[in-house]
Amino acid sequence: MNMNKMLLYLKQYEKSHIETAKSIPQGKLRNESSELDNEEIVVTYCNKGVTGNAAQNILLGSGMKKVYNLSGG
């Protein structure tokens, strides 16, 4: 089974990130969420999990259905 998935990093991308992650700062997420594929599985993450959780809620509120937060960052 081939599932599309994206890791979405929400903090300073230059500091530390998973190599295949896309970076969208939380402040820009509402405007840029329309560019994300609604059928894709999105996993949000940040340093501690708080910003990732907020981003998960933003994306779910924008109509995305397969959004998960990496708890603990």
Contacts in CASP RR format, 6 or more apart in sequence:
PFRMAT RR
TARGET T0000
AUTHOR 0000-0000-0000
METHOD contacts of the structure
MODEL  1
MNMNKMLLYLKQYEKSHIETAKSIPQGKLRNESSELDNEEIVVTYCNKGV
TGNAAQNILLGSGMKKVYNLSGG
3 41 0 8 1.000
4 37 0 8 1.000
4 39 0 8 1.000
4 40 0 8 1.000
4 41 0 8 1.000
5 40 0 8 1.000
5 41 0 8 1.000
5 42 0 8 1.000
5 43 0 8 1.000
6 21 0 8 1.000
6 22 0 8 1.000
6 36 0 8 1.000
6 37 0 8 1.000
6 40 0 8 1.000
6 41 0 8 1.000
6 42 0 8 1.000
6 43 0 8 1.000
7 18 0 8 1.000
7 20 0 8 1.000
7 21 0 8 1.000
7 22 0 8 1.000
7 42 0 8 1.000
7 43 0 8 1.000
7 45 0 8 1.000
8 21 0 8 1.000
8 22 0 8 1.000
8 23 0 8 1.000
8 24 0 8 1.000
8 42 0 8 1.000
8 43 0 8 1.000
8 44 0 8 1.000
8 45 0 8 1.000
8 55 0 8 1.000
9 17 0 8 1.000
9 18 0 8 1.000
9 21 0 8 1.000
9 22 0 8 1.000
9 23 0 8 1.000
9 24 0 8 1.000
9 45 0 8 1.000
9 46 0 8 1.000
10 23 0 8 1.000
10 24 0 8 1.000
10 25 0 8 1.000
10 26 0 8 1.000
10 29 0 8 1.000
10 44 0 8 1.000
10 45 0 8 1.000
10 46 0 8 1.000
10 51 0 8 1.000
10 52 0 8 1.000
10 55 0 8 1.000
11 25 0 8 1.000
11 46 0 8 1.000
11 47 0 8 1.000
11 51 0 8 1.000
13 21 0 8 1.000
13 23 0 8 1.000
17 23 0 8 1.000
18 45 0 8 1.000
21 45 0 8 1.000
24 32 0 8 1.000
26 51 0 8 1.000
26 52 0 8 1.000
26 54 0 8 1.000
26 55 0 8 1.000
26 58 0 8 1.000
29 55 0 8 1.000
29 58 0 8 1.000
29 59 0 8 1.000
30 58 0 8 1.000
30 62 0 8 1.000
33 58 0 8 1.000
33 59 0 8 1.000
33 62 0 8 1.000
33 64 0 8 1.000
34 62 0 8 1.000
36 42 0 8 1.000
36 59 0 8 1.000
36 64 0 8 1.000
38 63 0 8 1.000
38 64 0 8 1.000
38 65 0 8 1.000
39 66 0 8 1.000
40 66 0 8 1.000
41 66 0 8 1.000
41 67 0 8 1.000
41 68 0 8 1.000
42 59 0 8 1.000
42 64 0 8 1.000
42 66 0 8 1.000
42 67 0 8 1.000
42 68 0 8 1.000
43 67 0 8 1.000
43 68 0 8 1.000
43 69 0 8 1.000
43 70 0 8 1.000
44 52 0 8 1.000
44 53 0 8 1.000
44 55 0 8 1.000
44 56 0 8 1.000
44 59 0 8 1.000
44 67 0 8 1.000
44 68 0 8 1.000
44 69 0 8 1.000
44 70 0 8 1.000
45 52 0 8 1.000
45 69 0 8 1.000
45 70 0 8 1.000
45 73 0 8 1.000
46 52 0 8 1.000
46 55 0 8 1.000
46 73 0 8 1.000
47 73 0 8 1.000
48 72 0 8 1.000
48 73 0 8 1.000
49 69 0 8 1.000
49 70 0 8 1.000
49 71 0 8 1.000
49 72 0 8 1.000
49 73 0 8 1.000
52 69 0 8 1.000
52 70 0 8 1.000
52 73 0 8 1.000
53 69 0 8 1.000
53 71 0 8 1.000
55 69 0 8 1.000
56 67 0 8 1.000
56 68 0 8 1.000
56 69 0 8 1.000
59 67 0 8 1.000
60 67 0 8 1.000
END
